[in-house]
Amino acid sequence: MNGARFLSFLMVLLFLLMGLWACPDEAKVISADPPGDRARYEPFASLSAVQSFAGPGAELLSVTARFVRADGTMDLSAEHGPTVLYIFLRPRPGDPDLPVGAGGGSGYEKVQVRVSAPGYMSRKSTGSINVKINSSHKGMVILGTSGAKKKTRKKVVPPPQCTPEALWRSAVESGAPKDAVAVIGYGKNGYSFRIEGTDIEENFDFFCKPGRERSAKSVDRDDRRAARKAEKAIRKEEKRLRREEKKRAREKRLGR
């Protein structure tokens, strides 16, 4: 019986090794140590280092930092699991041996970079044998990439100018508890600040002023709406003046 169990164990091990051999690249995880002090990680100040890690030509699309303290820092090793998700857009070289539309031709791709405490990632293989592979990472890791259209470049944002600490100060003035941790986001609509489990939620524009950042499309739409409204008011006033002019002319005729 023991011999049969040992044989079964060897067969399972063989299958797992075959699966890993069939997909050696999938067992690899691209990771590095997070920049700076893990106990006082600064999600915005560390952007340049994370951007370099994301690859040549990477441009920022968004940042989501979970569980930022009032001083603007994060303890990546804390039990509640602080994490930062950065999403970038980067050039994607095409395969010169393939036609455009089938993998050839250059383009763009989104790349997601997560910063957290070191740990393990579970990845599913697509080799001849489908197995889950647990791979260790150092804390800063590329979660994956996905194709993106050229128009996605319109969503690229400049490096954040507001600090998490500044957003926290505004929130504290609105009643946020200083000992809480916040979820702070940055992207095409500006900054967002919220404390989970409470009603505290604020938005800020690119200049750190309360309120969502307006897109160029919405600004253009509102400008056209205002222009139509002003034109309508002008036409209305012109009609009123013509009516008064006709009235005066009629009264003048009657007076003769």
Stockholm file with secondary structure:
# STOCKHOLM 1.0

chainA/1-256         MNGARFLSFLMVLLFLLMGLWACPDEAKVISADPPGDRARYEPFASLSAVQSFAGPGAELLSVTARFVRADGTMDLSAEHGPTVLYIFLRPRPGDPDLPVGAGGGSGYEKVQVRVSAPGYMSRKSTGSINVKINSSHKGMVILGTSGAKKKTRKKVVPPPQCTPEALWRSAVESGAPKDAVAVIGYGKNGYSFRIEGTDIEENFDFFCKPGRERSAKSVDRDDRRAARKAEKAIRKEEKRLRREEKKRAREKRLGR
#=GR chainA/1-256 SS CHHHHHHHHHHHHHHHHHHHHHCTGGGCCCEECCSSCGGGBCTTTTHHHHHHHHCTTCEEEEEEEEEECTTSCBCTTSTTCCEEEEEEEEEECCCTTSCBTTTBSCEEEEEEEEECSSEEEEEECCSSSCCEEEEEECSEEEEEEEEECGGGGGGCCCCCCSCHHHHHHHHHHTTCCTTSCEEEEEETTEEEEECTTSSCEEEECTTSCBSCCCCHHHHHHHHHHHHHHHHHHHHHHHHHHHHHHHHHHHHHHHHC
#=GC SS_cons         CHHHHHHHHHHHHHHHHHHHHHCTGGGCCCEECCSSCGGGBCTTTTHHHHHHHHCTTCEEEEEEEEEECTTSCBCTTSTTCCEEEEEEEEEECCCTTSCBTTTBSCEEEEEEEEECSSEEEEEECCSSSCCEEEEEECSEEEEEEEEECGGGGGGCCCCCCSCHHHHHHHHHHTTCCTTSCEEEEEETTEEEEECTTSSCEEEECTTSCBSCCCCHHHHHHHHHHHHHHHHHHHHHHHHHHHHHHHHHHHHHHHHC
//
